[in-house]
Amino acid sequence: MPHQYSRANNAQEESRNNEGERLQKILAQAGFGSRRKCEQIILDGRVEVDGELVTEMGTRVDMSRQEVRVDGSRVRLNGNHVTLALNKPRRVLSAMEDPKGRYTLRDIIGDKYERVFHMGRLDYESEGLILMTNDGELSQHVMHPKYEVEKTYVATVEGKLSGTVARRLVTQGVQLDDGWIKLDRCAILDQTREFTMVKVVLHSGKNRIVRRIFGAIGFPVRRLVRTQIGPIKLGELKPGSYRVLSQPELRSLSKEVGL
């Protein structure tokens, strides 16, 4: 009787081991490289399944109920999820539809992707990087103030901004109607008698925050372009166009927001 029970247990264990896909195949599908490269990643001790280090070839994983991490970053594999980087031109509304008939983000991406929504906004006159996704979990984390995703802008402001004022925005900040705010970094890129171009880095996602900061110190913003959100860069993406994030980009973004 004990012998039969042991054989039944072994059969159940063998059945469980045959569930799911081989770990190296999953890593390859997630964009970690060729199957051979993914095997080496496993052998190097960089992969965990449900918190346990895995270094054996042939390990099978069911991604619907198990969690895989590489170098501490979660591997997320869903063929229905898509995340886009879009370069919003001026006078495009950061929305999927507009009762007033203005040009929106939906007019740029069309109907190719279902249930895709923007993560954050840019005001009507501002330009640059907007991230869009149909991954609800990723969107929730990117938007949550807890993770304070860093954002980079290039602003062209009226007047000749001095280095002293730029440093003061970082060290002391400025008081707005809704409280004090400081920039993480502020660097002067170019300057004429009439205008100053500055690179601004901050975590706040408050409405029109960059425009309000410079307006409060007497340097109205004439042009504003967001060039980076967390690890994702606008790069050479042309205004009014978009691209699908690569798997390495998606992993770095997910890691940035605690996924």
Summary of the structure (lengths in Angstrom):
residues: 259
radius of gyration: 23.9
end to end distance: 47.2
largest distance: 93.5
contacts: 733
relative contact order: 0.15
helix: 28%
strand: 29%
